[in-house]
């Protein structure tokens, strides 16, 4: 499902990834562990198409990330350490916006939002603003935004 081959990524004056290769099969759970500065976040950003590697290849569900990053986003649920919530939108609107921006048809968005809200214990919070939520609740909204489009990865 995710295939990384000989990935090299450099920041100015520092090589963060040096020939990283990994294959993560569908249906598996994989943890990236390592000390600060080891390249875990950089690898994830390259897989998500948010950073461009110096060399190497990344495929998600058979799609080359460097060639079709927007198509990869439709198959990928990615949550960075920055939640990306809109303070002036209700939880419902945050989830709807995420669904629509990932290609969920407008007619299906309300059902997807309701389903994800139920899964994550957000159903009673849909009309509240993110600024009114606890950190844990905001994390769940961010997770909801990452999965509302039912990604494969």
C-alpha positions in Angstrom: 0.0 0.0 0.0 2.9 2.4 0.8 6.2 1.9 -1.0 9.2 4.1 -0.3 12.4 3.5 -2.4 15.8 5.0 -1.8 14.3 8.3 -0.5 16.8 11.2 0.1 15.7 14.5 1.6 17.9 17.4 2.6 17.4 20.5 4.6 20.0 23.2 4.1 23.1 21.8 5.6 21.6 18.6 6.8 20.5 15.3 5.2 17.4 14.2 7.0 16.7 11.0 5.0 19.5 9.1 3.3 18.3 6.2 1.1 15.3 5.2 3.1 13.3 2.3 1.8 10.2 0.7 3.3 7.2 -1.2 2.2 4.0 -1.1 4.3 1.4 -3.7 3.3 -2.3 -3.0 3.3 -4.1 -3.8 6.5 -1.0 -3.5 8.7 -0.2 -1.1 11.5 3.3 0.4 11.5 5.0 2.7 14.0 7.8 5.0 13.2 10.0 5.4 16.2 13.3 7.2 16.7 14.9 10.1 18.5 14.2 13.7 17.7 15.7 14.7 14.4 15.8 11.1 13.0 13.5 12.0 10.1 10.2 10.5 11.1 8.1 13.6 10.4 10.1 14.3 7.2 9.4 10.8 6.0 5.7 11.2 6.7 5.6 14.6 5.0 7.2 13.0 1.9 4.7 10.2 1.9 1.9 12.7 2.2 3.3 14.7 -0.7 3.9 17.8 1.5 7.7 17.8 1.1 9.5 17.0 -2.1 12.5 14.6 -1.8 15.8 15.2 -3.4 15.6 11.7 -5.0 13.8 8.4 -4.6 10.3 7.3 -5.1 7.1 7.2 -3.0 4.0 5.4 -4.0 0.7 5.3 -2.1 -1.8 2.7 -3.3 0.1 2.5 -6.6 0.1 6.2 -7.2 3.4 8.1 -7.5 3.3 10.8 -4.9 5.7 13.2 -6.7 3.7 13.0 -9.9 0.1 13.0 -8.5 0.1 14.5 -5.0 -3.5 15.6 -5.1 -4.7 12.1 -6.1 -2.7 10.6 -3.3 -4.4 13.0 -0.8 -7.8 11.4 -1.8 -6.5 8.0 -0.6 -4.6 9.2 2.4 -5.7 10.2 5.9 -2.9 12.4 7.3 -2.8 14.2 10.6 0.2 16.4 11.3 1.1 17.8 14.7 -0.7 21.0 13.6 -4.4 20.3 13.8 -5.5 22.7 11.1 -8.9 23.6 12.7 -10.8 26.7 11.8 -11.6 28.7 15.0 -14.6 30.4 13.5 -16.2 27.3 12.0 -18.3 24.9 14.0 -17.0 21.3 14.4 -19.7 20.3 11.8 -18.4 22.9 9.3 -14.8 21.9 9.9 -15.6 18.3 9.1 -17.8 19.2 6.1 -15.1 21.4 4.7 -12.5 18.6 5.1 -14.9 16.2 3.4 -15.7 18.5 0.5 -12.0 19.5 0.0 -11.1 15.8 -0.3 -13.7 15.1 -3.0 -16.7 13.8 -1.1 -19.8 14.6 -3.1 -21.9 17.4 -1.4 -24.9 15.0 -1.1 -22.8 12.5 0.9 -20.9 15.0 3.2 -23.6 15.2 5.9 -23.7 11.4 6.3 -19.9 11.2 6.4 -19.8 14.0 9.0 -22.4 12.3 11.2 -20.7 8.9 10.9 -17.3 10.2 11.9 -18.7 12.4 14.7 -20.4 9.2 16.1 -17.2 7.2 15.8 -15.1 9.8 17.6 -17.6 10.9 20.2 -18.2 14.3 18.7 -21.9 14.1 18.0 -22.8 16.3 20.9 -20.1 18.8 20.0 -21.0 19.5 16.3 -22.3 23.0 16.9 -19.5 24.1 19.1 -16.4 26.1 17.9 -12.9 24.5 18.2 -12.0 27.3 20.7 -14.6 26.0 23.1 -13.2 22.4 23.1 -10.6 20.7 25.2 -7.3 19.7 23.6 -8.4 16.1 23.4 -11.6 17.1 21.8 -9.7 19.2 19.2 -7.5 16.3 18.5 -10.6 14.2 17.8 -11.9 16.8 15.4 -8.5 16.8 13.6 -8.6 13.0 13.4 -12.2 13.4 12.0 -10.9 15.8 9.3 -8.2 13.3 8.4 -10.6 10.3 8.0 -14.0 11.9 6.9 -13.3 11.1 3.3 -12.7 7.4 4.2 -9.1 7.1 3.0 -7.6 3.8 2.1 -4.4 4.7 3.9 
